[in-house]
Amino acid sequence: SRATASSLIRPTAHNYSEEHMKVSIQSLRRLSLLSTALALVFCCLSLGGANNKRFAWGYGKMETDSSVDCNMKYFIGLHVYTIEASGTCSSEQLGAFAGSVNDGWFSDISTCNDNFWGIASNALCRSCATVGDAILTMMGAAAALLLGIFSCSLYRVVFSKSGENLEFIIRGGAFTAGTMAMHSLAIWVVGCQNQLASYLDTTGQQSPWIGHVTNQDHHIRQG
């Protein structure tokens, strides 16, 4: 009698444990699917920063006191830039007058230099153009990988399938896409954002801004 009861309890406990494990694995797969979807959305938004001021990767500003009254905002994208001027601004500064907006493509080096008034801007224009092209290539590849990972994860959740090959594809793809995203951010900071910081520092030491800059800031703006 005692042996019979034991034999009935053990399979039941084993079945419960096995079923509980299946539910846990399926929950993790759903979480993985959601994470991949969010990563894909953010990746697409970052690509939107190529030609869209709203999703610009970098931002900078420089404000002056009332004696100069020339406040500038810089929106730096992967391919394009927008410079907004407010205040009276000195006539010495090309295109900088109240309410003016200068925008263009980094790849158009001559116009870019003019829009940034030629003050330490040649390195900025060239470096941002090169970095932007590299990031678009990497983030485009990352988006394609994430789309593939999402498809595999969806298949795994809907059909409750698993296997070493499928797991390898998902994990390997996620690692590669993540590495590309981190590398893109790193080369952006070094190759373009730092150039913008250097440009602002140099410009602040030029006439008519020298001694009149009250607020200067720059940061990564993506997202």
Secondary structure as UniProt FT lines:
FT   HELIX           2..48
FT   TURN            49..51
FT   HELIX           53..55
FT   STRAND          58..64
FT   TURN            66..68
FT   STRAND          70..76
FT   STRAND          80..87
FT   TURN            91..92
FT   TURN            94..95
FT   TURN            98..99
FT   STRAND          101..105
FT   TURN            106..107
FT   HELIX           109..115
FT   TURN            116..118
FT   HELIX           122..158
FT   TURN            159..160
FT   HELIX           164..188
FT   HELIX           189..193
FT   HELIX           194..204
FT   TURN            207..212
FT   STRAND          213..220
//
